[in-house]
């Protein structure tokens, strides 16, 4: 199934008319509690043991906004990843490893783009992508679960020529698509503004609505300040509400969590009621 990237939301999102639905103070307390919990977890576990557990359980250092809808989204909505711009990027290009997947199908009109020519263009535009892979190389060299897992763990973000997006689920497999944590970000390589597209992607979250009622959006990481994460959460909630069918009326709840932590509520709407609960979290002593 094709997953063409939808147009990103405006670079500067308008303030939600219903910002009072979610308590910013509740978000701040939840973020602080999660960051404190994460720090305690790291301090209480030897580095080698922590690394081994993280690999086995697919843990990471990102904070996620868990979105729960009242109804399963329309099938067409689950095919389209949506970019939500953030005030604070989750990835620092100078400290991250990026991979670009290019099309090299023989009959493609764009098959003239080679690894060498793509690498030269990336270098000329000073784009910090450390690896360029052909689609055919993915098929031939990464055809086992372990090789796909190694590839998955080797890079922070994967970018891909948007023309090959429909082919990637079968090529990359469940490792990339099951939890939707590292879905390749489509870019239009037929245009000249590669750097602009990649910078925009680094400053955005990718919302992929699930086939059920729950979806997740990365909103922060342990290296960010609490205030930065809070601002990203607010932007993410505004972005989700603009994307979801029926807006706020279609949202059941928002929670914040690490991949291995409990989910802390920041907004819940009671079923069959006009009442809502604004989540607050008591800071750990």
BASE-240242 format. One record per residue (C-alpha): residue number from 1; residue in one letter; x, y, z. Coordinates in nm, 2 decimals. Each point is the difference from the previous one (the first is absolute). Layout:
// residues N
k NUM r A u X v Y w Z;
...
END
This chain:
// residues 285
k 1 r X u 0.00 v 0.00 w 0.00;
k 2 r X u 0.13 v 0.34 w -0.09;
k 3 r X u 0.08 v 0.23 w 0.30;
k 4 r X u 0.04 v 0.34 w -0.17;
k 5 r X u 0.10 v 0.26 w 0.25;
k 6 r X u -0.27 v 0.26 w 0.06;
k 7 r X u 0.07 v 0.37 w -0.02;
k 8 r X u 0.16 v 0.11 w 0.33;
k 9 r X u -0.20 v 0.21 w 0.23;
k 10 r X u 0.09 v 0.38 w -0.01;
k 11 r X u 0.35 v 0.07 w 0.14;
k 12 r X u -0.16 v 0.22 w 0.26;
k 13 r X u -0.31 v -0.18 w 0.14;
k 14 r X u -0.28 v 0.23 w 0.11;
k 15 r X u -0.09 v -0.03 w 0.37;
k 16 r X u -0.27 v -0.25 w 0.06;
k 17 r X u -0.34 v 0.16 w 0.09;
k 18 r X u -0.03 v -0.27 w 0.27;
k 19 r X u 0.34 v 0.03 w 0.17;
k 20 r X u -0.18 v 0.00 w 0.34;
k 21 r X u -0.10 v -0.36 w -0.07;
k 22 r X u 0.36 v -0.11 w 0.09;
k 23 r X u 0.18 v 0.14 w 0.30;
k 24 r X u 0.35 v 0.12 w -0.09;
k 25 r X u 0.08 v -0.04 w 0.37;
k 26 r X u -0.12 v -0.36 w -0.02;
k 27 r X u 0.23 v -0.05 w -0.30;
k 28 r X u 0.29 v 0.15 w 0.18;
k 29 r X u -0.05 v -0.22 w 0.31;
k 30 r X u -0.03 v -0.31 w -0.22;
k 31 r X u 0.32 v 0.09 w -0.19;
k 32 r X u 0.20 v 0.07 w 0.32;
k 33 r X u -0.12 v -0.33 w 0.15;
k 34 r X u 0.10 v -0.20 w -0.31;
k 35 r X u 0.34 v 0.17 w -0.02;
k 36 r X u 0.07 v -0.06 w 0.37;
k 37 r X u -0.11 v -0.37 w -0.03;
k 38 r X u 0.22 v -0.05 w -0.30;
k 39 r X u 0.30 v 0.15 w 0.18;
k 40 r X u -0.06 v -0.23 w 0.30;
k 41 r X u -0.03 v -0.30 w -0.23;
k 42 r X u 0.34 v 0.08 w -0.16;
k 43 r X u 0.17 v 0.06 w 0.33;
k 44 r X u -0.12 v -0.33 w 0.14;
k 45 r X u 0.11 v -0.22 w -0.29;
k 46 r X u 0.35 v -0.07 w -0.12;
k 47 r X u 0.07 v 0.14 w -0.34;
k 48 r X u 0.07 v -0.34 w -0.17;
k 49 r X u -0.31 v -0.16 w 0.15;
k 50 r X u -0.21 v 0.31 w -0.10;
k 51 r X u 0.13 v -0.02 w -0.36;
k 52 r X u -0.08 v -0.37 w -0.03;
k 53 r X u -0.35 v 0.05 w 0.14;
k 54 r X u -0.07 v 0.29 w -0.23;
k 55 r X u 0.09 v -0.21 w -0.30;
k 56 r X u -0.21 v -0.29 w 0.11;
k 57 r X u -0.31 v 0.21 w 0.08;
k 58 r X u 0.04 v 0.26 w -0.28;
k 59 r X u 0.03 v 0.28 w 0.26;
k 60 r X u 0.12 v 0.35 w -0.09;
k 61 r X u 0.04 v 0.34 w 0.15;
k 62 r X u -0.30 v 0.17 w -0.15;
k 63 r X u -0.31 v 0.13 w 0.17;
k 64 r X u -0.32 v -0.10 w -0.18;
k 65 r X u -0.34 v 0.16 w -0.02;
k 66 r X u -0.25 v -0.29 w 0.00;
k 67 r X u -0.32 v 0.10 w -0.20;
k 68 r X u -0.32 v -0.19 w 0.07;
k 69 r X u -0.29 v 0.07 w -0.23;
k 70 r X u -0.37 v -0.08 w 0.06;
k 71 r X u -0.03 v -0.19 w -0.33;
k 72 r X u 0.23 v -0.18 w -0.24;
k 73 r X u 0.12 v 0.26 w -0.25;
k 74 r X u -0.12 v -0.04 w -0.36;
k 75 r X u 0.23 v -0.23 w -0.20;
k 76 r X u 0.11 v 0.28 w -0.23;
k 77 r X u 0.13 v 0.20 w 0.30;
k 78 r X u 0.23 v -0.29 w 0.11;
k 79 r X u 0.18 v 0.00 w -0.34;
k 80 r X u 0.13 v 0.36 w 0.03;
k 81 r X u 0.28 v 0.11 w 0.24;
k 82 r X u -0.05 v 0.36 w 0.12;
k 83 r X u 0.28 v 0.24 w 0.08;
k 84 r X u -0.06 v 0.20 w 0.32;
k 85 r X u 0.26 v 0.29 w 0.04;
k 86 r X u 0.16 v 0.03 w 0.34;
k 87 r X u 0.16 v 0.31 w 0.16;
k 88 r X u 0.29 v -0.22 w 0.13;
k 89 r X u 0.15 v -0.27 w -0.23;
k 90 r X u 0.03 v -0.35 w 0.13;
k 91 r X u 0.31 v -0.08 w -0.19;
k 92 r X u 0.32 v 0.21 w -0.02;
k 93 r X u 0.14 v -0.07 w -0.35;
k 94 r X u 0.35 v 0.06 w 0.13;
k 95 r X u -0.05 v -0.28 w 0.25;
k 96 r X u -0.21 v -0.24 w -0.20;
k 97 r X u 0.05 v -0.26 w -0.27;
k 98 r X u -0.23 v 0.02 w -0.30;
k 99 r X u -0.05 v -0.24 w -0.29;
k 100 r X u -0.16 v 0.08 w -0.34;
k 101 r X u -0.16 v -0.27 w -0.21;
k 102 r X u -0.01 v 0.07 w -0.38;
k 103 r X u -0.19 v -0.15 w -0.29;
k 104 r X u 0.20 v -0.20 w -0.25;
k 105 r X u -0.26 v -0.19 w -0.19;
k 106 r X u 0.12 v -0.06 w -0.36;
k 107 r X u -0.32 v 0.13 w -0.16;
k 108 r X u -0.03 v 0.30 w 0.23;
k 109 r X u 0.02 v 0.35 w -0.15;
k 110 r X u 0.22 v 0.09 w 0.30;
k 111 r X u 0.23 v -0.30 w -0.02;
k 112 r X u 0.29 v 0.23 w -0.10;
k 113 r X u 0.03 v 0.10 w 0.36;
k 114 r X u 0.29 v -0.22 w 0.13;
k 115 r X u 0.16 v -0.03 w 0.34;
k 116 r X u 0.30 v 0.21 w -0.12;
k 117 r X u -0.22 v 0.28 w -0.15;
k 118 r X u -0.22 v 0.01 w 0.31;
k 119 r X u 0.30 v 0.01 w 0.23;
k 120 r X u 0.15 v 0.29 w -0.21;
k 121 r X u -0.32 v 0.19 w 0.03;
k 122 r X u -0.03 v -0.06 w 0.37;
k 123 r X u 0.36 v 0.12 w 0.05;
k 124 r X u -0.05 v 0.31 w -0.22;
k 125 r X u -0.31 v 0.10 w 0.20;
k 126 r X u 0.18 v -0.09 w 0.33;
k 127 r X u -0.27 v -0.25 w 0.09;
k 128 r X u 0.12 v -0.22 w 0.29;
k 129 r X u -0.11 v -0.34 w -0.14;
k 130 r X u 0.26 v -0.26 w 0.07;
k 131 r X u -0.13 v -0.29 w -0.22;
k 132 r X u -0.18 v -0.03 w -0.33;
k 133 r X u -0.16 v -0.33 w -0.09;
k 134 r X u -0.15 v -0.12 w -0.32;
k 135 r X u -0.34 v -0.18 w 0.01;
k 136 r X u 0.17 v -0.30 w -0.17;
k 137 r X u 0.27 v -0.01 w 0.28;
k 138 r X u -0.27 v -0.01 w 0.26;
k 139 r X u -0.16 v -0.30 w -0.17;
k 140 r X u 0.33 v -0.19 w -0.05;
k 141 r X u 0.20 v 0.08 w 0.31;
k 142 r X u -0.27 v 0.05 w 0.27;
k 143 r X u -0.22 v -0.30 w -0.06;
k 144 r X u 0.01 v -0.16 w 0.34;
k 145 r X u -0.15 v 0.10 w 0.33;
k 146 r X u 0.34 v 0.06 w 0.16;
k 147 r X u 0.13 v 0.21 w -0.28;
k 148 r X u -0.31 v 0.21 w 0.00;
k 149 r X u 0.03 v 0.04 w 0.38;
k 150 r X u 0.37 v 0.11 w -0.04;
k 151 r X u -0.11 v 0.25 w -0.26;
k 152 r X u -0.28 v 0.13 w 0.22;
k 153 r X u 0.24 v 0.05 w 0.29;
k 154 r X u 0.27 v 0.17 w -0.21;
k 155 r X u -0.18 v 0.33 w -0.09;
k 156 r X u -0.21 v 0.25 w 0.19;
k 157 r X u -0.22 v 0.10 w -0.30;
k 158 r X u -0.06 v -0.16 w -0.34;
k 159 r X u -0.09 v 0.22 w -0.29;
k 160 r X u -0.12 v -0.15 w -0.33;
k 161 r X u -0.09 v 0.10 w -0.35;
k 162 r X u -0.38 v 0.04 w 0.02;
k 163 r X u -0.04 v -0.21 w -0.32;
k 164 r X u 0.11 v -0.32 w 0.17;
k 165 r X u -0.20 v 0.05 w 0.32;
k 166 r X u -0.27 v -0.26 w -0.11;
k 167 r X u 0.28 v -0.26 w -0.04;
k 168 r X u 0.16 v 0.05 w 0.34;
k 169 r X u -0.23 v -0.19 w 0.24;
k 170 r X u 0.08 v -0.33 w -0.18;
k 171 r X u 0.37 v 0.08 w -0.04;
k 172 r X u 0.06 v 0.13 w 0.36;
k 173 r X u -0.24 v -0.22 w 0.18;
k 174 r X u -0.17 v 0.01 w 0.34;
k 175 r X u 0.31 v 0.13 w 0.18;
k 176 r X u -0.06 v 0.34 w -0.15;
k 177 r X u -0.38 v 0.00 w -0.04;
k 178 r X u -0.14 v -0.20 w 0.29;
k 179 r X u 0.05 v 0.28 w 0.26;
k 180 r X u 0.04 v 0.28 w -0.25;
k 181 r X u 0.29 v 0.15 w 0.20;
k 182 r X u 0.23 v 0.03 w -0.30;
k 183 r X u -0.22 v 0.03 w -0.30;
k 184 r X u 0.21 v 0.13 w -0.30;
k 185 r X u -0.08 v 0.37 w -0.06;
k 186 r X u -0.10 v 0.07 w -0.36;
k 187 r X u 0.19 v 0.27 w -0.18;
k 188 r X u -0.05 v 0.12 w -0.36;
k 189 r X u 0.34 v -0.06 w -0.16;
k 190 r X u -0.12 v 0.14 w -0.33;
k 191 r X u 0.01 v 0.34 w 0.15;
k 192 r X u 0.32 v 0.19 w 0.07;
k 193 r X u -0.07 v 0.10 w 0.36;
k 194 r X u 0.12 v -0.31 w 0.17;
k 195 r X u 0.15 v 0.18 w 0.30;
k 196 r X u -0.32 v 0.20 w 0.07;
k 197 r X u -0.21 v -0.32 w -0.01;
k 198 r X u 0.23 v -0.18 w 0.23;
k 199 r X u 0.03 v 0.29 w 0.25;
k 200 r X u -0.38 v 0.02 w 0.01;
k 201 r X u -0.02 v -0.37 w 0.07;
k 202 r X u 0.25 v 0.03 w 0.28;
k 203 r X u -0.21 v 0.28 w 0.16;
k 204 r X u -0.33 v -0.20 w -0.03;
k 205 r X u -0.17 v -0.30 w 0.14;
k 206 r X u -0.15 v -0.27 w -0.22;
k 207 r X u -0.35 v -0.10 w 0.10;
k 208 r X u -0.11 v -0.33 w -0.15;
k 209 r X u -0.35 v -0.09 w 0.11;
k 210 r X u -0.03 v -0.36 w 0.09;
k 211 r X u -0.26 v -0.25 w -0.13;
k 212 r X u -0.14 v -0.01 w 0.36;
k 213 r X u -0.09 v 0.29 w 0.23;
k 214 r X u 0.35 v 0.06 w 0.14;
k 215 r X u 0.29 v 0.18 w -0.17;
k 216 r X u 0.33 v 0.15 w 0.13;
k 217 r X u 0.20 v 0.31 w -0.07;
k 218 r X u 0.35 v 0.07 w 0.11;
k 219 r X u 0.00 v 0.33 w 0.19;
k 220 r X u 0.33 v 0.01 w 0.19;
k 221 r X u 0.31 v -0.18 w 0.12;
k 222 r X u 0.21 v -0.02 w 0.32;
k 223 r X u 0.25 v 0.26 w -0.13;
k 224 r X u -0.26 v 0.28 w -0.03;
k 225 r X u -0.10 v 0.24 w 0.27;
k 226 r X u -0.34 v -0.05 w 0.17;
k 227 r X u -0.13 v 0.32 w -0.14;
k 228 r X u 0.10 v -0.09 w -0.36;
k 229 r X u -0.18 v -0.34 w 0.03;
k 230 r X u -0.31 v 0.18 w 0.14;
k 231 r X u -0.01 v 0.24 w -0.30;
k 232 r X u 0.03 v -0.30 w -0.24;
k 233 r X u -0.28 v -0.18 w 0.18;
k 234 r X u -0.23 v 0.30 w -0.04;
k 235 r X u 0.10 v 0.03 w -0.37;
k 236 r X u -0.06 v -0.37 w -0.05;
k 237 r X u -0.35 v 0.01 w 0.16;
k 238 r X u -0.09 v 0.29 w -0.22;
k 239 r X u 0.13 v -0.18 w -0.30;
k 240 r X u -0.18 v -0.33 w 0.08;
k 241 r X u -0.33 v 0.18 w 0.05;
k 242 r X u 0.03 v 0.16 w -0.34;
k 243 r X u 0.07 v -0.33 w -0.17;
k 244 r X u -0.25 v -0.22 w 0.18;
k 245 r X u -0.35 v -0.04 w -0.14;
k 246 r X u -0.24 v 0.22 w 0.21;
k 247 r X u 0.28 v 0.17 w 0.18;
k 248 r X u -0.04 v 0.01 w 0.38;
k 249 r X u -0.33 v -0.19 w -0.03;
k 250 r X u 0.19 v -0.30 w -0.14;
k 251 r X u 0.26 v -0.01 w 0.28;
k 252 r X u -0.04 v -0.23 w 0.30;
k 253 r X u 0.32 v 0.08 w 0.19;
k 254 r X u 0.37 v 0.11 w -0.01;
k 255 r X u 0.27 v -0.17 w 0.21;
k 256 r X u 0.38 v 0.05 w 0.02;
k 257 r X u 0.24 v -0.28 w 0.05;
k 258 r X u 0.34 v -0.15 w -0.08;
k 259 r X u -0.01 v -0.33 w -0.19;
k 260 r X u 0.05 v -0.20 w 0.32;
k 261 r X u -0.18 v 0.23 w 0.25;
k 262 r X u -0.35 v 0.03 w 0.12;
k 263 r X u -0.22 v 0.24 w -0.20;
k 264 r X u -0.08 v 0.32 w 0.19;
k 265 r X u -0.33 v 0.17 w -0.10;
k 266 r X u -0.01 v 0.37 w -0.11;
k 267 r X u -0.35 v -0.01 w -0.14;
k 268 r X u -0.29 v -0.24 w 0.02;
k 269 r X u -0.36 v 0.02 w -0.11;
k 270 r X u -0.25 v -0.22 w 0.18;
k 271 r X u -0.21 v -0.22 w -0.23;
k 272 r X u -0.36 v 0.11 w -0.04;
k 273 r X u 0.05 v 0.31 w 0.19;
k 274 r X u 0.09 v 0.37 w -0.06;
k 275 r X u 0.24 v -0.01 w 0.29;
k 276 r X u 0.37 v -0.01 w -0.05;
k 277 r X u 0.29 v -0.08 w 0.23;
k 278 r X u 0.31 v 0.22 w -0.01;
k 279 r X u 0.29 v -0.22 w 0.10;
k 280 r X u 0.23 v 0.11 w 0.28;
k 281 r X u 0.31 v -0.18 w 0.13;
k 282 r X u 0.14 v 0.04 w 0.35;
k 283 r X u 0.37 v 0.04 w -0.02;
k 284 r X u 0.20 v -0.29 w 0.15;
k 285 r X u 0.15 v 0.09 w 0.33;
END
